[in-house]
Amino acid sequence: MRYLIGLLLSVGMMILLMPKFINYLKSRNINQVTSEYALQEFKEKEKTPIMGGLLFVVIPIIVYAIIYFKGLADRRLLFVLLSYVLYCSVGFIDDCLVISSRSNEGLSPVTRLVMEFGYALILFVLFKDVIPMQVTIPFLKISISLKWYFFIPFMLLLYMAEANAVNFTDGMDGLCAGVSFIGLVAFFILSLVCRQHSIALFIACILGGLLGYLKFNFKPAKIFMGDSGSLALGALFASLGIILDQTIALFFIGGVFVVEMSCVLIQQIAVRVFHKRVFSYTPIHYAYVLKGIPETKVVEGFYLVELIVAVIGLLIGLNAL
């Protein structure tokens, strides 16, 4: 019942507050800034407000504190919650720079990576007593313990990869939030099975926040999450994979994010080294639009793919327990 209350309360607060937040953003001209390389039909979204991700970061935390304040004493939950907030702050700074400059240039790649690495290191130092420094191999039921000097680079890489992979996926109405919702349902089930009830409740609150956000983000989107939301969601997936010892399952549960990032990396290497494109456009979801597939159909297709890989990841995760 508490999970259901958390989800519904988050949905209700999002639906109640989002219209006011959208009007505020419009009054301040806090709008999407598209790249000069963006497809023509996506340049039309220039006037859409951004930073909607702030609400589905803040509201679930408030809802959680209201219905289960003592759960905040759970250090495993605090690890997940602080990851969510810290990476949201990176995205928030990036969004503010984009808005103030009225260009698509926010934080420099180096500055952004330094902040992401720095936050991951801070998280390790603060919560190393509750982080399981191991990787469990599903089916074989083998847990490989990692010394801190191996685990830290592994953790830093995981945060950087997940945060930026989710960020690459944020490009179509309803795409990133919908895919994230499906993946988080899998982690909600895993956290229940692991008896991490504080974390399960927090995920339920975030699921409610994403549902409320999607009401305003489905095509035609009235608001975008911005990097404030996408980086926060990426860090959330990374922290859940780590704290639940489900990093192998995470690879599948976040399968759409993995594909999006892999395609971008392959394209970058091919262009820089061989001066040729492998894909017509990256992130890869845009390539399907170039083929004439409507945006809504592309999003629905990605939902289906994410549902399949999330179920596979869930089964793998359950086997590892």
N, C-alpha and C positions, 0 to 999 in steps of 0.2 A: 504494500500500500504506500509506503514511504517513497519508493521509486516512482510510482505512478503520480503521486502528489508533486514530486520534484519536476517530473517531465511536464505535467499540465500547468503547473505554476510558472515555469519558464516560458512555455508557449504563450500563456496569457499575458505575461509581462512584456514579452516581445511584441505581440500584436497590439498591445495598448500603447507602448512607448515608441515603437518604430516610426509611425506616421509623424509624431512630433519631432523625432530625431531627424527624419528626412527633411522636414520643413526647415529645421534649424540649419542643416548642412546646405540646403539650397539658398537660404538667406545669406550665408557666408561664402557662397560660390565655391564650396568644397566639392569639386566635381572630378570625374574621371578625366585623366589626361592620356590620350592614346598615342602610341608610337607612330612615327612617320612611316614605319614599315608595316603597320597594321592593315589588314584587309579592309577594303572600302566600306563594307557593310558594318564593320565594327567601329569605324571612325565616327559613325552616327551616334555612338553611345557616349560621346564626349561630354555631354551635359548631365550624365547620370551621377548622382552623389556617390562618394566612396566612404570608406571607414565604417561601414555597417558592421564589420567584424567586432568593433569595440563592444557592441551591445551583447553579442553572444559569447563574449568573454566575461564581461562584468555581471550580467544578469544571472547566469548560472551560479556564480560564486555567491551572490547575494541570496539567491533562493536556497542554496545549500546551507548557508549560515543560519537562515531563518528556521529551516525545518530540522536541522541536525547539527547544531553549533558544536557540540562536544566531539563530533567527528573530525573537526579541524585539529584535534590533538594527535591524530594518526599521522605519523611522520611519512608513511608511504603516500598517503593522500597529499600531504604538503609538498612532497617531491613533484607529484604530477601537477598540482595547482600552481606551484611557483614556476615550473617549466612553461606552463600555459601563459602566465602573466609576463614573464621575462621576454619571451620571444614575441609576444604581442607588442611589447614596448619597442623592440627593434623595428617591427613593421610600422608602428605608429610614427616613429621618427622618420622612416623612409617615406611614408605617406605625406607627412607634413612638408618635407623637402620638395616632393613632387608638386604638391599644391602651391607652395610659395614660389617655386621657380616657373610654374606653368609649363613644365617640360616633363619628359618621361625619365629624367635623370634624378634619382634620389640619392641614397647612400652609395658611395663607391663600392664596387665589389669587394675590395680589400677591407674597407671599414666594416662592411656588413659581415664578412666572414670572421673578422677579429671579434666583433661583438658576439656572434653566435658561438664561436669557440670559447670565448671568455665566460659566457653564461653557462655553457655546459660544464666548464671546469669548476665554476662556483657551485653548481648543483652537485657535482661529485664530492667536493670538499664538505659541503653541508650535510649530505645524506649518505655518505659512504657506509655508514653503519646499517642502513636498511636496504641498500642496493645489492641485489644478488650478483656478485661479480663472476658470472658463469654463463655459459651458453649450453642449453639443453637440446640435444639432438633427438627429434621425434622418432618414433618407431624403434630406434635403438635404445631409447631410454638411458642415454649416456649424457652426463652433465660434465662439461669441460670447465674446470675452474681456471680463472684468469688472474694473474698477478696484476696489481694496480697499474704497473707500467705498461701492461698490454691492454688492460680494460679501458684506461683513460683515452688512448687514441681511438679505440673501437667506439666508445661512447661519443666522443667528439664528432667522429665521422658519421655516426648514425643520426645525430641531431642535425648536422649540416645537410645531410642527404634528404632526410624527411622534410625538414622545413622548406627547403628549396624545391623539392619535388611537388609538394602540395601547392607551392606558389606558382609553379609552371602550369598546374592544372586549372588554376583560377583564370578563366578566359572567356567562358560562355555563361549565359544566364542559367543559373541553377546547377552548373556542372560540379564545381568544387564542393559546395555545401552538400549536394545530394550524394556524391561519392563518399564524402567524409561521414555522412550520416550512416550509410550502409556499413562502412568499415567499423564505425564505433559500436554498432549493434553487436558485431562479433566480439569486440573487446568487452562489452557489457556482459555478455554471456560468460566469457572466460573469467572475468573478475568475480562473477557470482560463484562459478565452480571453484575458484581459488579461495573463496570465502573472504574476499577483500571487499567487504560490504560498503565501506566508506568510499572506496574508489568507484564501485558500481553505482552508488547514488550520485556521485559527481558526474559520471558519464551520462546517467539518466537526465540530469539537469541540463547538460550540454546538448543532448539529443533534443530536448524540448526547445532549447535556444535555437538550434539549427532548423527545426521545423517551423518555428515562428519566423525566422529569417527567410526561409524559402518561400513563404507566402508573398514576400516582397521582392524576391530575387528570381522567381520563374519569369520566363519571357512573356512580355517585355519587362525587364528588370527595372525596379524603381530605385534600387540601391545596389552597390557592389561592396564586398567585404574589404577590399583593399589588402595591402600587405599586413595590416594590423590583424586581420582574421586568418589569412592563409599561413603566415609564419607561426601563429599561435596553434593552429590545428596541426601543422607539421610537428611541432615540438610535443604536442599532446600525444600523437601517435608514437613518437620515439620514446617518450617517458613511460607510456603504458607497456610498450614492448620490453623495456628494460626492467621495470619494477615487477612485472608479472612473469619475468623470465620467458618471454615469448618473442624473442627477436627473430627466430626462424619463421614463426607464424606471421609476424609483422610483414615479412617480405611478400607474403601472399595476400594478407588482409589489405595491405596498401598496394596491391598489384597494379592498379591503374596509375598511381603516382610513380611507381617504379618504371613503368613503360614510358610515361610522359618524360621523365628525367633522362632515361636511357636514350630516347630518340633525340633529345636536345643535345646530349653529349656526343652521340654518333655524328649528328649533323655538324656540330662545331669542329670535331676532329677532321671530318671529311673535307670541309670547306677550307680549313686552315692548312691541312697537310696536302690534300690532293686537289684542292680548288674545284671540287665538285660537290653537288648536293646528293644526298642519299634519299631524302624525302622532299616533296614539293614545298613543304612548309613545316616549321616546328614553332611551338609545341604541336604535337601531332594531331590534336583535335581540329586544328584549323585546316589541315590537309584534306579532311573529309568535306569541309565546306567548299574548298576549291574544286572538288569533284562534283559539286552540285547537290550535295545532300543538305537538306535544311538543318539549321542549327538545332532545333528541337529534336530532330531524329538522331543527330549525333549525340546529344546529351542522353537521350533514352538508350542508345546503344552502349554508351559508356556505363550507364547505370546497370545494364544487364551484365556486362563484363565484370564490373565490380562485385555484383551479387554473386557471380560464379566463383571468382577468386577469393572473396571473403568467406564463402562457405568452405572452400578448400582450406583456407588458412585457419578457420575455426576448427575443422576436423583435425588438422595437424596440431593445433594448440591443445586440443583436448587429449590427443594421444600422448603429448609430452608430459602431461600431469601425472 
